[in-house]
Amino acid sequence: MSKTKISLSKVFKTIIWPHRKMVFIGLILILISRVSGLILPGASKFLIDDVIAKQDYNTLKLLLLVVSIAIIIQSVSSFLLTKIMSVEAQRFISELRVQVQKKLLSLPISFFDNNKTGALVSRVMNDVEGVRNIIGTGLVQLVGGIFTSIVSLILLISISPTLTLYVLVPVLIFGVISFFAFKKIRPIFKQRRIIESEVTGRLTETLGGIRIIKGFNAEKYENTIFEKGVTDIFHNVKSTLTTSALIFSLATLLLGFASIAIMGVGGYKIMTNELTLGDFLSFTLYLGFLIAPIVQMSNISTQLTEAFSGLDRTEELMKTRRDEVLALIRGGK
C-alpha cells in the first residue's frame, strides 16, 4: 500500500466544501462572538479617561449596558457555535466510518489475512475521529483566532504604533517557530496511529486466541511483543509532548518579554503624557486578545495536525484497489 499524504486542497474539496453551509454559519457565529468580546477592552478606555475622570454617571450606565449586551451576545453565539458545529462533525464522522467499512468489505480475503483485525477496527473507528477538528469547532476557532488577532493588532497600532512594534517582534518569532514545529509533528502523529493500530490489533488477536496461546505456552512471547509496542507508543508520545512543551515554553518566554516591553515603554509614555492611563489599560487588554488566540491556535494546530494524520491513513485505505492487493499477495509468494 503506497504512502499517502492528503493535501489541504483535497480536504477543502471533499470535506469542507460539501459542508460549506454549516462552516459558513460557524464562521458567522465565531466572528460575532469575537467582535462582542472586543467590546470590553475598548470600553475600559472610556471608563478610565471619560467616566471616572469626569465622574459622568450617565455614560457609566450606558457603558455598562453596552458591555452587558456584548457579553450576552458572546455567550449565546459561543453556545450555538459549539452545538451546531459539534453535531455536524459527529454526523460526518458517522458517514465516513460507514464509507470506510464499506471499502473494507469490498477488499479480497487476502487483504484481511495480511492485516490484523484490531488494526482494521482502529482504522474504521479511530482514524476518522479527528475530522471533528476540521468540520467541528477546531477550524472555525482557528479562523476566529486569526480574525481576532488581526483586529486586535489594528487596534493596538491605533493606540501606539511604537509600543505595538516592541510587542510584535517576539510574537512573530513565536509564530514562525510554531509553523515549522507543527510541520515536523504531523508525520509523528501519523506514525503513532500506525503503531497504536498494530498494538491494538495484536492485543485483539491475542485475547481472541488466548486458548491457543496458553496451549503453546506463548504468554511470555506475547508479553514481549506487547511491551515493545507499548514502548514504541511511549517514545512517540514523548516526542510530540516534548515538541509541544517546547512551543508553549517558548510562548511563555517570548510573551513574557513582550510584557516587559509594555511595562517599560508603556510606563515611559504615560509619564511623558504620550499615552493616557485608559489607553494603556486598553492596550494591555487588546494585547491579551492578540496573544490568547495565537496560543489557542497553537493548540488547535496540534489537533488539526492529528486530524490530518488520521485522514492520511484513511486516504491510503480508500485508495487501495483489489488488483493491487492481489498483486502484492502474488508477489509475496
C-alpha positions in Angstrom: 0.0 0.0 0.0 1.5 3.3 -1.0 2.2 6.1 1.5 -0.4 8.9 1.0 -0.4 12.4 2.3 -3.7 14.1 1.9 -3.5 17.7 0.7 -5.2 20.7 2.1 -6.9 21.3 -1.2 -8.4 17.8 -1.2 -9.6 18.3 2.4 -11.3 21.5 1.3 -13.0 19.9 -1.7 -14.1 16.6 -0.1 -14.8 17.7 3.5 -15.1 21.4 3.9 -16.9 22.4 0.7 -19.7 19.8 0.9 -20.4 21.2 4.4 -19.9 24.8 3.4 -23.3 26.0 4.8 -22.5 24.7 8.3 -19.0 26.0 8.1 -20.3 29.4 6.9 -22.8 29.5 9.8 -19.9 28.6 12.2 -17.7 31.4 10.8 -20.5 33.9 11.2 -21.1 32.8 14.8 -17.4 32.9 15.6 -17.0 36.4 14.2 -20.0 37.6 16.2 -18.5 36.1 19.3 -15.1 37.6 18.8 -16.4 41.0 17.9 -18.5 41.0 21.0 -15.5 40.0 23.1 -13.6 43.0 21.8 -16.2 45.4 23.3 -14.9 45.1 26.9 -11.3 46.2 26.4 -12.5 49.1 24.3 -14.9 50.1 27.0 -12.1 50.2 29.6 -10.6 53.3 27.9 -13.8 55.2 28.2 -14.3 54.0 31.8 -10.9 55.4 32.8 -10.5 58.5 30.7 -14.1 59.7 30.4 -16.4 58.2 33.1 -14.0 58.1 36.1 -12.0 61.3 35.2 -15.2 63.3 34.6 -17.4 61.5 37.0 -20.0 61.0 34.3 -22.7 58.7 35.8 -24.9 58.7 32.7 -22.1 57.5 30.5 -21.3 54.9 33.1 -24.8 53.5 32.9 -24.7 53.4 29.1 -21.2 51.8 29.1 -22.4 49.0 31.5 -25.5 48.4 29.3 -23.4 48.1 26.1 -20.9 45.7 27.8 -23.7 43.6 29.2 -25.3 43.2 25.8 -21.9 42.3 24.3 -21.3 39.6 26.9 -24.8 38.1 26.3 -24.3 38.0 22.6 -20.9 36.4 23.0 -22.2 33.7 25.3 -25.2 32.9 23.0 -23.1 32.8 19.9 -20.4 30.6 21.6 -23.2 28.1 22.7 -24.7 27.9 19.2 -21.3 27.5 17.6 -20.4 24.5 19.8 -23.9 22.9 19.5 -24.3 23.3 15.7 -20.7 22.5 14.6 -20.1 19.7 17.0 -23.3 17.9 16.0 -22.4 18.3 12.3 -18.9 17.0 12.9 -20.2 13.8 14.6 -22.7 13.2 11.8 -19.9 13.4 9.2 -17.7 11.1 11.3 -20.5 8.5 11.3 -20.9 8.8 7.5 -17.2 8.5 7.0 -17.0 5.4 9.2 -19.7 3.8 7.1 -17.7 4.6 3.9 -14.5 3.1 5.3 -16.3 0.0 6.5 -17.9 -0.5 3.0 -14.4 -0.1 1.4 -13.0 -2.7 3.8 -15.7 -5.2 3.0 -15.1 -4.8 -0.8 -11.5 -5.9 -0.5 -10.5 -9.6 -1.0 -10.0 -12.1 1.8 -6.2 -12.0 1.2 -6.2 -8.4 2.4 -7.6 -9.5 5.8 -5.1 -12.3 6.0 -2.3 -9.7 5.9 -3.8 -7.2 8.3 -4.7 -7.5 12.0 -8.4 -7.3 12.8 -7.8 -4.9 15.6 -5.8 -2.6 13.3 -8.6 -2.5 10.8 -11.1 -1.8 13.5 -8.9 1.1 14.6 -8.8 2.5 11.1 -12.6 2.5 10.9 -13.3 3.9 14.4 -10.3 6.0 15.4 -8.6 7.4 12.3 -11.7 9.4 11.2 -12.3 10.8 14.7 -10.0 13.8 14.1 -12.4 15.1 11.4 -14.3 16.8 14.2 -11.4 19.3 14.4 -12.0 20.2 10.7 -15.8 20.2 10.4 -16.3 20.9 14.1 -15.2 23.9 16.1 -11.5 23.4 15.5 -11.4 25.0 12.0 -13.7 27.9 12.8 -11.9 28.6 16.1 -8.7 28.8 14.0 -10.2 31.3 11.6 -11.8 33.2 14.6 -8.4 33.3 16.3 -6.8 34.8 13.1 -9.6 37.3 12.8 -9.3 38.4 16.5 -5.5 38.7 16.2 -5.7 40.9 13.1 -8.4 43.2 14.6 -6.5 43.4 17.9 -3.3 44.3 16.0 -5.1 47.1 14.2 -6.5 48.5 17.4 -3.1 48.2 19.1 -1.4 50.2 16.3 -4.1 52.8 16.6 -3.3 53.3 20.3 0.5 53.2 20.0 2.5 52.1 16.9 5.8 52.2 18.8 4.6 50.1 21.7 3.0 47.6 19.2 6.3 47.2 17.4 8.1 46.2 20.6 5.3 43.6 21.3 5.0 42.3 17.8 8.6 41.1 17.3 8.5 38.3 19.9 5.0 37.3 18.8 6.2 37.0 15.1 9.2 34.9 16.2 6.8 32.6 18.1 4.6 32.3 15.1 7.4 31.3 12.7 8.8 28.7 15.1 5.4 27.2 15.7 4.8 26.8 12.0 7.9 24.7 11.5 7.4 22.8 14.7 3.8 21.7 13.7 5.0 20.8 10.3 7.5 18.4 11.9 4.9 16.9 14.3 2.5 15.7 11.6 4.4 12.6 10.5 5.0 11.8 14.1 1.2 11.8 14.8 0.7 9.6 11.7 3.3 7.1 12.9 1.6 7.0 16.3 -1.7 5.9 14.7 0.1 3.2 12.8 1.8 1.9 16.0 -1.4 2.1 18.0 -3.4 0.2 15.4 -0.7 -2.6 15.3 -0.6 -2.9 19.1 -4.4 -2.9 19.3 -4.6 -5.5 16.5 -2.1 -7.7 18.2 -3.8 -7.4 21.5 -7.2 -8.2 20.0 -5.8 -11.4 18.3 -4.0 -12.4 21.5 -7.1 -12.2 23.6 -9.2 -13.8 20.9 -6.8 -16.7 20.7 -5.9 -17.0 24.4 -6.6 -20.7 24.5 -4.2 -21.4 21.7 -1.5 -19.2 23.3 -1.8 -20.9 26.6 -1.8 -24.3 24.9 1.6 -23.5 23.3 2.9 -21.6 26.4 3.4 -18.5 24.3 2.4 -16.0 27.1 6.0 -14.8 27.5 6.4 -14.2 23.8 3.1 -12.2 23.6 4.1 -10.2 26.6 7.4 -9.2 24.9 5.6 -8.2 21.7 3.0 -6.1 23.5 5.7 -4.5 25.8 7.7 -3.5 22.7 4.6 -2.0 21.1 3.6 0.0 24.2 7.2 1.2 24.5 7.1 2.4 20.9 3.9 4.3 21.6 5.5 5.9 24.7 8.6 7.1 22.7 6.3 8.5 20.0 4.1 10.4 22.6 7.2 11.6 24.3 8.4 13.2 21.0 5.1 15.1 20.5 4.9 16.1 24.1 8.5 17.4 24.1 7.8 19.5 21.0 4.5 20.8 22.3 6.1 21.6 25.7 8.9 23.4 23.9 6.4 25.5 21.9 4.4 26.5 24.9 7.5 27.3 27.0 8.8 29.4 24.2 5.5 31.2 24.1 5.7 31.9 27.8 9.3 33.3 27.4 8.6 35.5 24.3 5.3 36.8 25.6 7.0 37.5 28.9 9.5 39.7 27.1 6.5 41.4 25.4 5.0 42.1 28.8 8.3 43.6 30.0 8.3 45.9 26.9 4.8 47.0 27.7 5.7 47.9 31.3 8.9 49.8 30.3 7.8 51.6 27.1 4.2 52.0 28.2 5.2 53.4 31.6 7.6 55.9 30.0 4.9 57.1 27.5 2.4 57.6 30.4 4.9 59.7 32.3 5.6 61.8 29.2 1.9 62.2 28.5 2.1 60.4 25.2 -0.3 57.8 26.5 -3.3 58.1 28.8 -4.0 55.6 31.6 -7.1 54.4 29.7 -5.1 53.9 26.5 -2.5 51.8 28.5 -5.3 49.7 30.0 -7.0 49.1 26.7 -3.6 48.3 25.1 -2.9 45.7 27.7 -6.3 44.1 27.3 -6.2 44.1 23.5 -2.7 42.5 23.7 -4.4 39.7 25.6 -6.9 39.3 22.8 -3.9 39.3 20.3 -1.9 36.7 22.3 -4.6 34.4 23.5 -5.8 33.4 20.0 -2.2 32.8 19.0 -1.6 30.4 21.9 -5.0 28.8 21.2 -4.2 28.5 17.5 -1.1 26.5 18.5 -3.3 24.1 20.4 -5.8 23.9 17.5 -2.9 23.4 15.1 -1.9 20.3 17.1 -5.4 19.0 16.8 -5.6 19.7 13.1 -2.2 18.0 12.6 -3.5 14.9 14.4 -6.7 15.0 12.3 -4.7 15.2 9.0 -2.5 12.2 10.1 -5.7 10.2 10.6 -7.0 11.3 7.2 -3.7 10.3 5.6 -4.3 6.7 6.8 -7.9 6.8 5.8 -7.0 8.0 2.3 -4.5 5.2 2.0 -7.2 2.7 2.7 -9.8 4.3 0.4 -7.3 4.3 -2.5 -6.5 0.6 -2.0 -7.7 -1.4 -5.1 -8.5 -5.1 -5.3 -6.0 -5.7 -8.1 -3.2 -4.0 -6.0 -3.9 -6.3 -3.0 -3.9 -9.4 -5.2 -0.6 -8.3 -6.9 1.0 -7.8 -3.5 -0.1 -11.2 -2.3 1.2 -12.9 -5.5 4.5 -11.0 -5.3 5.0 -12.2 -1.7 4.5 -15.9 -2.6 
